[in-house]
């Protein structure tokens, strides 16, 4: 019998989980991210991976924390801000 993990109830832990998931996305999808930034279609290019990460995040945090958009902010910080060196028509 599998035990369910307790839901994350603190803002700090929720932010940490969001950043960890976004970091994994960045680590395992570097080429797709670079291409998505270059072609200005990052979110459609990574839609499946992003939604998989979102589902994991949602399953682990309380509803109140989920609706505070920590996951989306982590995606912007880690997938976009850290890739400022990638040539893009957006910047």
Secondary structure, DSSP 8 states (H G I E B T S, - for coil): -------B-SHHHHHHHHHHHHHHHHHHTHHHHHHHHHTT-HHHHTHHHHHHHHHHHHHHB-HHHHTTTHHHHHHIIIIIGGGTTS--S--
